[in-house]
Amino acid sequence: MNKLQFKGSWNEIKGKLKQSYGDLTDDDLAFAEGKDDELLGRLQKKLGQSKDDIRRMIERL
């Protein structure tokens, strides 16, 4: 998934992540253009998974 696809479907992805991981907050899922690495780092810390695992999980949503 490239950045444009990611950005375009981000609201849908956020909803699915919140359903799957109820402890995620809007602050955890805040995404600003160019901040994708920061977002992945936050999710990595919160979920205890690698960035690659999180990328794959998001692509499957």
Distance bins in CASP14 RR format, pairs under 12 A and 6 or more apart:
PFRMAT RR
TARGET T0000
AUTHOR 0000-0000-0000
RMODE 2
METHOD distances of the structure
MODEL  1
1 7 0 0 0 0 1 0 0 0 0 0 0
1 8 0 0 0 0 1 0 0 0 0 0 0
1 9 0 0 0 0 1 0 0 0 0 0 0
1 10 0 0 0 0 0 1 0 0 0 0 0
1 13 0 0 0 0 1 0 0 0 0 0 0
1 36 0 0 0 0 0 1 0 0 0 0 0
1 55 0 0 0 0 1 0 0 0 0 0 0
1 56 0 0 0 0 0 1 0 0 0 0 0
1 57 0 0 0 0 0 1 0 0 0 0 0
1 58 1 0 0 1 0 0 0 0 0 0 0
1 59 1 0 1 0 0 0 0 0 0 0 0
1 60 0 0 0 0 0 1 0 0 0 0 0
1 61 0 0 0 0 1 0 0 0 0 0 0
2 8 0 0 0 0 0 1 0 0 0 0 0
2 9 0 0 0 0 0 1 0 0 0 0 0
2 36 0 0 0 0 0 1 0 0 0 0 0
2 55 0 0 0 0 0 1 0 0 0 0 0
2 59 0 0 0 0 0 1 0 0 0 0 0
3 9 0 0 0 0 0 1 0 0 0 0 0
3 10 0 0 0 0 0 1 0 0 0 0 0
3 31 0 0 0 0 0 1 0 0 0 0 0
3 33 1 0 0 1 0 0 0 0 0 0 0
3 34 1 0 0 1 0 0 0 0 0 0 0
3 35 0 0 0 0 0 1 0 0 0 0 0
3 36 1 0 0 1 0 0 0 0 0 0 0
3 37 0 0 0 0 0 1 0 0 0 0 0
3 39 0 0 0 0 0 1 0 0 0 0 0
3 55 0 0 0 0 0 1 0 0 0 0 0
4 10 0 0 0 0 0 1 0 0 0 0 0
4 33 0 0 0 0 0 1 0 0 0 0 0
4 36 0 0 0 0 0 1 0 0 0 0 0
5 12 0 0 0 0 0 1 0 0 0 0 0
5 13 0 0 0 0 0 1 0 0 0 0 0
5 58 0 0 0 0 0 1 0 0 0 0 0
5 59 0 0 0 0 1 0 0 0 0 0 0
5 61 0 0 0 0 0 1 0 0 0 0 0
6 12 0 0 0 0 0 1 0 0 0 0 0
6 13 1 0 0 1 0 0 0 0 0 0 0
6 14 0 0 0 0 0 1 0 0 0 0 0
6 31 0 0 0 0 1 0 0 0 0 0 0
6 33 0 0 0 0 0 1 0 0 0 0 0
6 34 0 0 0 0 0 1 0 0 0 0 0
6 35 0 0 0 0 0 1 0 0 0 0 0
6 36 1 0 0 1 0 0 0 0 0 0 0
6 39 0 0 0 0 1 0 0 0 0 0 0
6 40 0 0 0 0 0 1 0 0 0 0 0
6 55 0 0 0 0 1 0 0 0 0 0 0
6 58 1 0 0 1 0 0 0 0 0 0 0
6 59 0 0 0 0 1 0 0 0 0 0 0
6 61 0 0 0 0 0 1 0 0 0 0 0
7 13 0 0 0 0 1 0 0 0 0 0 0
7 14 0 0 0 0 0 1 0 0 0 0 0
7 31 1 0 0 1 0 0 0 0 0 0 0
7 32 0 0 0 0 0 1 0 0 0 0 0
7 33 1 0 0 1 0 0 0 0 0 0 0
7 34 0 0 0 0 1 0 0 0 0 0 0
7 35 0 0 0 0 0 1 0 0 0 0 0
7 36 0 0 0 0 1 0 0 0 0 0 0
7 39 0 0 0 0 0 1 0 0 0 0 0
8 14 0 0 0 0 0 1 0 0 0 0 0
8 31 0 0 0 0 0 1 0 0 0 0 0
8 33 0 0 0 0 0 1 0 0 0 0 0
9 15 0 0 0 0 0 1 0 0 0 0 0
9 16 0 0 0 0 1 0 0 0 0 0 0
9 17 0 0 0 0 0 1 0 0 0 0 0
9 31 0 0 0 0 0 1 0 0 0 0 0
9 58 0 0 0 0 1 0 0 0 0 0 0
9 59 0 0 0 0 0 1 0 0 0 0 0
9 61 0 0 0 0 1 0 0 0 0 0 0
10 16 0 0 0 0 0 1 0 0 0 0 0
10 17 0 0 0 0 0 1 0 0 0 0 0
10 29 0 0 0 0 1 0 0 0 0 0 0
10 30 0 0 0 0 0 1 0 0 0 0 0
10 31 1 0 1 0 0 0 0 0 0 0 0
10 32 0 0 0 0 0 1 0 0 0 0 0
10 33 0 0 0 0 0 1 0 0 0 0 0
10 35 0 0 0 0 0 1 0 0 0 0 0
10 36 0 0 0 0 0 1 0 0 0 0 0
10 39 0 0 0 0 1 0 0 0 0 0 0
10 58 0 0 0 0 1 0 0 0 0 0 0
10 61 0 0 0 0 0 1 0 0 0 0 0
11 17 0 0 0 0 0 1 0 0 0 0 0
11 18 0 0 0 0 0 1 0 0 0 0 0
11 26 0 0 0 0 0 1 0 0 0 0 0
11 29 0 0 0 0 1 0 0 0 0 0 0
11 31 0 0 0 0 1 0 0 0 0 0 0
11 61 0 0 0 0 0 1 0 0 0 0 0
12 18 0 0 0 0 0 1 0 0 0 0 0
12 19 0 0 0 0 0 1 0 0 0 0 0
12 29 0 0 0 0 0 1 0 0 0 0 0
12 58 0 0 0 0 0 1 0 0 0 0 0
12 61 1 0 0 1 0 0 0 0 0 0 0
13 19 0 0 0 0 0 1 0 0 0 0 0
13 20 0 0 0 0 0 1 0 0 0 0 0
13 21 0 0 0 0 0 1 0 0 0 0 0
13 24 0 0 0 0 0 1 0 0 0 0 0
13 29 0 0 0 0 1 0 0 0 0 0 0
13 31 0 0 0 0 1 0 0 0 0 0 0
13 36 0 0 0 0 0 1 0 0 0 0 0
13 39 0 0 0 0 0 1 0 0 0 0 0
13 43 0 0 0 0 0 1 0 0 0 0 0
13 54 0 0 0 0 0 1 0 0 0 0 0
13 55 0 0 0 0 0 1 0 0 0 0 0
13 57 0 0 0 0 1 0 0 0 0 0 0
13 58 1 0 1 0 0 0 0 0 0 0 0
13 59 0 0 0 0 1 0 0 0 0 0 0
13 60 0 0 0 0 0 1 0 0 0 0 0
13 61 1 0 1 0 0 0 0 0 0 0 0
14 20 0 0 0 0 0 1 0 0 0 0 0
14 21 0 0 0 0 0 1 0 0 0 0 0
14 22 0 0 0 0 0 1 0 0 0 0 0
14 24 0 0 0 0 1 0 0 0 0 0 0
14 25 0 0 0 0 0 1 0 0 0 0 0
14 26 0 0 0 0 1 0 0 0 0 0 0
14 27 0 0 0 0 0 1 0 0 0 0 0
14 28 0 0 0 0 1 0 0 0 0 0 0
14 29 1 0 1 0 0 0 0 0 0 0 0
14 30 0 0 0 0 1 0 0 0 0 0 0
14 31 0 0 0 0 1 0 0 0 0 0 0
14 39 0 0 0 0 0 1 0 0 0 0 0
14 43 0 0 0 0 0 1 0 0 0 0 0
14 58 0 0 0 0 0 1 0 0 0 0 0
14 61 0 0 0 0 1 0 0 0 0 0 0
15 21 0 0 0 0 0 1 0 0 0 0 0
15 22 0 0 0 0 0 1 0 0 0 0 0
15 24 0 0 0 0 1 0 0 0 0 0 0
15 26 0 0 0 0 0 1 0 0 0 0 0
15 29 0 0 0 0 1 0 0 0 0 0 0
15 58 0 0 0 0 0 1 0 0 0 0 0
15 61 0 0 0 0 1 0 0 0 0 0 0
16 22 0 0 0 0 0 1 0 0 0 0 0
16 24 0 0 0 0 0 1 0 0 0 0 0
16 29 0 0 0 0 0 1 0 0 0 0 0
16 57 0 0 0 0 1 0 0 0 0 0 0
16 58 0 0 0 0 1 0 0 0 0 0 0
16 59 0 0 0 0 0 1 0 0 0 0 0
16 60 0 0 0 0 1 0 0 0 0 0 0
16 61 1 0 1 0 0 0 0 0 0 0 0
17 23 0 0 0 0 0 1 0 0 0 0 0
17 24 1 0 1 0 0 0 0 0 0 0 0
17 25 0 0 0 0 0 1 0 0 0 0 0
17 26 0 0 0 0 0 1 0 0 0 0 0
17 28 0 0 0 0 1 0 0 0 0 0 0
17 29 1 0 0 1 0 0 0 0 0 0 0
17 31 0 0 0 0 0 1 0 0 0 0 0
17 39 0 0 0 0 0 1 0 0 0 0 0
17 42 0 0 0 0 0 1 0 0 0 0 0
17 43 1 0 0 1 0 0 0 0 0 0 0
17 46 0 0 0 0 0 1 0 0 0 0 0
17 47 0 0 0 0 1 0 0 0 0 0 0
17 54 0 0 0 0 1 0 0 0 0 0 0
17 57 0 0 0 0 1 0 0 0 0 0 0
17 58 1 0 0 1 0 0 0 0 0 0 0
17 60 0 0 0 0 0 1 0 0 0 0 0
17 61 1 0 0 1 0 0 0 0 0 0 0
18 24 1 0 1 0 0 0 0 0 0 0 0
18 25 0 0 0 0 1 0 0 0 0 0 0
18 26 0 0 0 0 1 0 0 0 0 0 0
18 28 0 0 0 0 1 0 0 0 0 0 0
18 29 1 0 0 1 0 0 0 0 0 0 0
18 43 0 0 0 0 0 1 0 0 0 0 0
18 46 0 0 0 0 0 1 0 0 0 0 0
18 61 0 0 0 0 0 1 0 0 0 0 0
19 61 0 0 0 0 1 0 0 0 0 0 0
20 29 0 0 0 0 0 1 0 0 0 0 0
20 43 0 0 0 0 0 1 0 0 0 0 0
20 47 0 0 0 0 1 0 0 0 0 0 0
20 49 0 0 0 0 0 1 0 0 0 0 0
20 54 0 0 0 0 0 1 0 0 0 0 0
20 57 0 0 0 0 1 0 0 0 0 0 0
20 58 0 0 0 0 0 1 0 0 0 0 0
20 60 0 0 0 0 0 1 0 0 0 0 0
20 61 0 0 0 0 1 0 0 0 0 0 0
21 28 0 0 0 0 1 0 0 0 0 0 0
21 29 0 0 0 0 1 0 0 0 0 0 0
21 42 0 0 0 0 0 1 0 0 0 0 0
21 43 0 0 0 0 1 0 0 0 0 0 0
21 46 1 0 0 1 0 0 0 0 0 0 0
21 47 1 0 0 1 0 0 0 0 0 0 0
21 48 0 0 0 0 0 1 0 0 0 0 0
21 49 0 0 0 0 0 1 0 0 0 0 0
21 54 0 0 0 0 0 1 0 0 0 0 0
21 57 0 0 0 0 1 0 0 0 0 0 0
21 58 0 0 0 0 0 1 0 0 0 0 0
21 61 0 0 0 0 0 1 0 0 0 0 0
22 28 0 0 0 0 0 1 0 0 0 0 0
22 29 0 0 0 0 0 1 0 0 0 0 0
22 46 0 0 0 0 0 1 0 0 0 0 0
22 47 0 0 0 0 0 1 0 0 0 0 0
23 29 0 0 0 0 0 1 0 0 0 0 0
23 43 0 0 0 0 0 1 0 0 0 0 0
23 46 1 0 0 1 0 0 0 0 0 0 0
23 47 0 0 0 0 1 0 0 0 0 0 0
23 48 0 0 0 0 0 1 0 0 0 0 0
24 30 0 0 0 0 0 1 0 0 0 0 0
24 39 0 0 0 0 0 1 0 0 0 0 0
24 42 0 0 0 0 1 0 0 0 0 0 0
24 43 1 0 0 1 0 0 0 0 0 0 0
24 45 0 0 0 0 0 1 0 0 0 0 0
24 46 1 0 0 1 0 0 0 0 0 0 0
24 47 0 0 0 0 1 0 0 0 0 0 0
24 54 0 0 0 0 0 1 0 0 0 0 0
25 42 0 0 0 0 0 1 0 0 0 0 0
25 43 0 0 0 0 0 1 0 0 0 0 0
25 46 0 0 0 0 1 0 0 0 0 0 0
26 42 0 0 0 0 0 1 0 0 0 0 0
27 39 0 0 0 0 0 1 0 0 0 0 0
27 42 0 0 0 0 1 0 0 0 0 0 0
27 43 0 0 0 0 0 1 0 0 0 0 0
27 46 0 0 0 0 0 1 0 0 0 0 0
28 38 0 0 0 0 0 1 0 0 0 0 0
28 39 0 0 0 0 1 0 0 0 0 0 0
28 40 0 0 0 0 0 1 0 0 0 0 0
28 41 0 0 0 0 0 1 0 0 0 0 0
28 42 1 0 1 0 0 0 0 0 0 0 0
28 43 1 0 0 1 0 0 0 0 0 0 0
28 44 0 0 0 0 0 1 0 0 0 0 0
28 45 0 0 0 0 1 0 0 0 0 0 0
28 46 1 0 1 0 0 0 0 0 0 0 0
28 47 0 0 0 0 1 0 0 0 0 0 0
28 54 0 0 0 0 0 1 0 0 0 0 0
29 35 0 0 0 0 0 1 0 0 0 0 0
29 38 0 0 0 0 0 1 0 0 0 0 0
29 39 1 0 0 1 0 0 0 0 0 0 0
29 40 0 0 0 0 0 1 0 0 0 0 0
29 41 0 0 0 0 0 1 0 0 0 0 0
29 42 0 0 0 0 1 0 0 0 0 0 0
29 43 0 0 0 0 1 0 0 0 0 0 0
29 46 0 0 0 0 1 0 0 0 0 0 0
29 47 0 0 0 0 0 1 0 0 0 0 0
29 54 0 0 0 0 0 1 0 0 0 0 0
29 58 0 0 0 0 0 1 0 0 0 0 0
30 36 0 0 0 0 0 1 0 0 0 0 0
30 38 0 0 0 0 1 0 0 0 0 0 0
30 39 1 0 0 1 0 0 0 0 0 0 0
30 42 0 0 0 0 1 0 0 0 0 0 0
30 43 0 0 0 0 0 1 0 0 0 0 0
31 37 0 0 0 0 0 1 0 0 0 0 0
31 38 0 0 0 0 1 0 0 0 0 0 0
31 39 1 0 1 0 0 0 0 0 0 0 0
31 40 0 0 0 0 0 1 0 0 0 0 0
31 41 0 0 0 0 0 1 0 0 0 0 0
31 42 0 0 0 0 1 0 0 0 0 0 0
31 43 0 0 0 0 0 1 0 0 0 0 0
31 58 0 0 0 0 0 1 0 0 0 0 0
32 38 0 0 0 0 1 0 0 0 0 0 0
32 39 0 0 0 0 1 0 0 0 0 0 0
33 39 0 0 0 0 0 1 0 0 0 0 0
34 40 0 0 0 0 0 1 0 0 0 0 0
35 41 0 0 0 0 0 1 0 0 0 0 0
35 42 0 0 0 0 1 0 0 0 0 0 0
36 42 0 0 0 0 0 1 0 0 0 0 0
36 43 0 0 0 0 0 1 0 0 0 0 0
36 51 0 0 0 0 1 0 0 0 0 0 0
36 54 0 0 0 0 0 1 0 0 0 0 0
36 55 0 0 0 0 1 0 0 0 0 0 0
36 58 0 0 0 0 0 1 0 0 0 0 0
37 43 0 0 0 0 0 1 0 0 0 0 0
37 44 0 0 0 0 0 1 0 0 0 0 0
37 51 0 0 0 0 1 0 0 0 0 0 0
37 54 0 0 0 0 0 1 0 0 0 0 0
37 55 0 0 0 0 0 1 0 0 0 0 0
38 44 0 0 0 0 0 1 0 0 0 0 0
38 45 0 0 0 0 0 1 0 0 0 0 0
38 51 0 0 0 0 0 1 0 0 0 0 0
39 45 0 0 0 0 0 1 0 0 0 0 0
39 46 0 0 0 0 0 1 0 0 0 0 0
39 47 0 0 0 0 0 1 0 0 0 0 0
39 51 0 0 0 0 1 0 0 0 0 0 0
39 54 0 0 0 0 1 0 0 0 0 0 0
39 55 0 0 0 0 0 1 0 0 0 0 0
39 58 0 0 0 0 1 0 0 0 0 0 0
40 46 0 0 0 0 0 1 0 0 0 0 0
40 47 0 0 0 0 0 1 0 0 0 0 0
40 48 0 0 0 0 0 1 0 0 0 0 0
40 49 0 0 0 0 1 0 0 0 0 0 0
40 50 0 0 0 0 1 0 0 0 0 0 0
40 51 1 0 1 0 0 0 0 0 0 0 0
40 52 0 0 0 0 1 0 0 0 0 0 0
40 53 0 0 0 0 0 1 0 0 0 0 0
40 54 1 0 1 0 0 0 0 0 0 0 0
40 55 1 0 0 1 0 0 0 0 0 0 0
40 56 0 0 0 0 0 1 0 0 0 0 0
40 57 0 0 0 0 0 1 0 0 0 0 0
40 58 0 0 0 0 1 0 0 0 0 0 0
41 47 0 0 0 0 1 0 0 0 0 0 0
41 48 0 0 0 0 0 1 0 0 0 0 0
41 49 0 0 0 0 0 1 0 0 0 0 0
41 50 0 0 0 0 0 1 0 0 0 0 0
41 51 1 0 0 1 0 0 0 0 0 0 0
41 52 0 0 0 0 0 1 0 0 0 0 0
41 53 0 0 0 0 0 1 0 0 0 0 0
41 54 0 0 0 0 1 0 0 0 0 0 0
41 55 0 0 0 0 0 1 0 0 0 0 0
42 48 0 0 0 0 0 1 0 0 0 0 0
42 49 0 0 0 0 0 1 0 0 0 0 0
42 51 0 0 0 0 0 1 0 0 0 0 0
42 54 0 0 0 0 1 0 0 0 0 0 0
43 49 1 0 0 1 0 0 0 0 0 0 0
43 50 0 0 0 0 0 1 0 0 0 0 0
43 51 0 0 0 0 1 0 0 0 0 0 0
43 52 0 0 0 0 0 1 0 0 0 0 0
43 53 0 0 0 0 1 0 0 0 0 0 0
43 54 1 0 1 0 0 0 0 0 0 0 0
43 55 0 0 0 0 1 0 0 0 0 0 0
43 57 0 0 0 0 1 0 0 0 0 0 0
43 58 0 0 0 0 1 0 0 0 0 0 0
44 50 1 0 0 1 0 0 0 0 0 0 0
44 51 1 0 1 0 0 0 0 0 0 0 0
44 52 0 0 0 0 1 0 0 0 0 0 0
44 53 0 0 0 0 1 0 0 0 0 0 0
44 54 1 0 0 1 0 0 0 0 0 0 0
44 55 0 0 0 0 0 1 0 0 0 0 0
44 57 0 0 0 0 0 1 0 0 0 0 0
44 58 0 0 0 0 0 1 0 0 0 0 0
45 51 0 0 0 0 0 1 0 0 0 0 0
45 54 0 0 0 0 0 1 0 0 0 0 0
46 54 0 0 0 0 1 0 0 0 0 0 0
47 53 0 0 0 0 1 0 0 0 0 0 0
47 54 1 0 0 1 0 0 0 0 0 0 0
47 57 0 0 0 0 1 0 0 0 0 0 0
47 58 0 0 0 0 0 1 0 0 0 0 0
48 54 0 0 0 0 1 0 0 0 0 0 0
48 57 0 0 0 0 0 1 0 0 0 0 0
49 55 0 0 0 0 1 0 0 0 0 0 0
49 56 0 0 0 0 1 0 0 0 0 0 0
49 57 1 0 0 1 0 0 0 0 0 0 0
49 58 0 0 0 0 0 1 0 0 0 0 0
50 56 0 0 0 0 1 0 0 0 0 0 0
50 57 0 0 0 0 0 1 0 0 0 0 0
51 57 0 0 0 0 0 1 0 0 0 0 0
51 58 0 0 0 0 0 1 0 0 0 0 0
52 58 0 0 0 0 0 1 0 0 0 0 0
52 59 0 0 0 0 0 1 0 0 0 0 0
53 59 0 0 0 0 0 1 0 0 0 0 0
53 60 0 0 0 0 0 1 0 0 0 0 0
54 60 0 0 0 0 0 1 0 0 0 0 0
54 61 0 0 0 0 0 1 0 0 0 0 0
55 61 0 0 0 0 0 1 0 0 0 0 0
END
